[in-house]
């Protein structure tokens, strides 16, 4: 009887040995998955920092900058998304670009500087910068559906770019944020996406400011077939050498001629400043 009782008593211990082994294996597998996920996230962050050109002391700043509200876990506040950083980055961008414009275009008046600023800090310009840095696929979204996913990424791309600027400002200060903006906006500053002002208007206002008469445009030559003519037009101002332009219409040629004179005389307000 003692032997039988002993056998019976040991059965629960033997039965427990298998589940404990399975639990330990599952726990170990889970830890491996977590470590792997963390390593992958660190690698992704490092790659993103390399593209941005800035290494964060606090990587959480960058993670927040690319996190949409839809990706927040239950209980977290909207402030944990990119939105607050976007607000900050928008104003940092405006300040840095304003300073860049002030020094890059010493002959430009307040009106011209304001137009240049508005062009450079608009959402479309910020989205262009974000695309050039490959930020589109880095945005963290929740479950919004495949079709909505693509649309949402594109619609908030400019906001994400501003949020990244805000994150860099918080993490590294004004100097770090300024470096980022200068790297990504200097070329755009000198080559605006669209004409700021009609060059004929710029030239006329400049001439009036100098006490000169209204510029005179004259057709110098017309070439090509009737259905596809080419016009060569010259613009004249007293005391200045004429400037010429060629275009598919007289007006187009006049604009080119005005631009040539603007650039030659160093007039502020043209596309090249």
ZANUTI-563177 format. One record per residue (C-alpha): y, z, x; residue in one letter. Coordinates in steps of 0.02 Angstrom, whole numbers, plus 50000, padded with zeros to 5 digits. Layout:
<nodes>
YZXA;...
</nodes>
This chain:
<nodes>
500005000050000X;501205004250142X;500934987150218X;501254978550052X;502814988950022X;503414984550196X;503154966050162X;504074967149998X;505514976750077X;505774963650212X;505824949050092X;507684951050041X;508174951550225X;507234935550262X;507964927250104X;509734931550160X;509504923950333X;509584905750272X;511184906850169X;512074916150309X;511594902250430X;512214888950309X;513834898450281X;514124899950468X;513804881350489X;515004877050348X;516324888650421X;516134880650592X;516234863150518X;517794867950422X;518614874850579X;518204858650671X;518994848450531X;520554859350533X;520704857950722X;520464839150712X;521774837650574X;522994848150674X;522714837750831X;522974821850731X;524584828650656X;525214833550829X;524834816150896X;525704808150747X;527224819250773X;527284815050959X;527204796450920X;528604798250792X;529674808150915X;529414794451044X;530034781250923X;531514791850873X;531914795751053X;532054814551030X;530784828751056X;530994842950934X;530934861050989X;530454864950810X;529314850950745X;529464857950569X;531234851150561X;530564833550582X;529154836450458X;530404842250327X;531514827150360X;530114815050312X;529404825050165X;529774819349988X;529854831749844X;528244824449772X;527284829949926X;527754848349911X;526364860449865X;526514870849709X;527724885249731X;528774877249868X;530624874049836X;531474857049831X;532464863049982X;530864861250084X;530984842350063X;532144830250152X;533584832250029X;534604846150111X;534404838050282X;534984821450207X;536594829850149X;536914836550323X;536424820550412X;537564810050301X;539084819750361X;538524820350542X;538284801450540X;540014798850465X;540834809650599X;539934801550746X;540214783750685X;542054787550649X;542254793350828X;541354777850892X;542484766350791X;544064775350843X;543714772251027X;542904755051009X;544334747050910X;545994754050976X;547014740550887X;546234743250715X;547234752150580X;546574765450462X;546124752850328X;545054742350444X;544204757550519X;543784763850345X;542984747250298X;541974746750457X;541414764750429X;540884761250249X;539854746250307X;538974755950446X;538514771650348X;537974763350185X;536174766450130X;535644748750173X;536234750750353X;535314767450368X;533754759350294X;533864745450425X;533884758550563X;532414767550485X;531424751250476X;531794747350658X;531094764550704X;529544761850598X;529884776650483X;529244768150325X;527434773650347X;527894791050408X;528634796750243X;527564810350162X;527324807149976X;526284815449841X;525154806149719X;526334793549640X;525174778549624X;525014763349739X;526384752849659X;527634767149646X;527214772549824X;527914756549902X;529464756149793X;529844774549823X;529664772950011X;530914758650017X;532144766949898X;532254783049999X;532144775150172X;534024776650202X;533994794850143X;532564798750262X;533544791450407X;535014802850367X;533824817550351X;533144813950525X;534934814250592X;535194831050505X;533574837750580X;534074832250756X;535784840450731X;534994856950681X;533704856450819X;534744849950964X;536564851050912X;537964838250901X;537604830251070X;535804826151025X;536284819250854X;537694809150931X;536514801551060X;535334796150921X;536714788150818X;537474779150968X;535784771851018X;535494764950845X;537244760550784X;538204753850934X;537524736150921X;537754736250733X;539544742050756X;539974726750859X;538974714850748X;539274719350565X;538014712750439X;539374704550335X;541184699050367X;542404713350350X;543904702750302X;544344684450286X;544944678950460X;546354668550383X;547034684250298X;546874694250458X;547804681050559X;549174679450429X;549474698250420X;549514699250609X;550764684850619X;551884693150490X;551824709350589X;552424699750742X;553844691750644X;553004674650650X;552884662250506X;551294659150407X;549964650250512X;549884631550481X;548184622850469X;548034604150500X;546554592450497X;546264585050669X;544714574750638X;543414570750507X;541724564050559X;540004561150486X;539444552450325X;540344554950161X;538974566050090X;538934577150245X;540644577350329X;541194588050476X;542994593650486X;543944598750642X;545464609050599X;546824616750709X;547894631850670X;549664632950739X;550824647550769X;552484646550865X;552324651751045X;550424651051044X;549214637451094X;548324629650944X;546544635450904X;545234623850832X;543704625950722X;542354614650652X;541504616350483X;540684607250339X;542264609250235X;544104610950274X;544104629250221X;542594633250329X;543414624650478X;545034634150446X;544104650650449X;543284646150615X;544974641050688X;545744657550630X;544294667250706X;544514658150871X;546354662750879X;545984680650824X;544724682950964X;545814674351093X;547344684751052X;546394701151034X;546894703550853X;546114718750765X;545234716050598X;544084701350636X;542194702750647X;542264705750833X;543714718050825X;
</nodes>
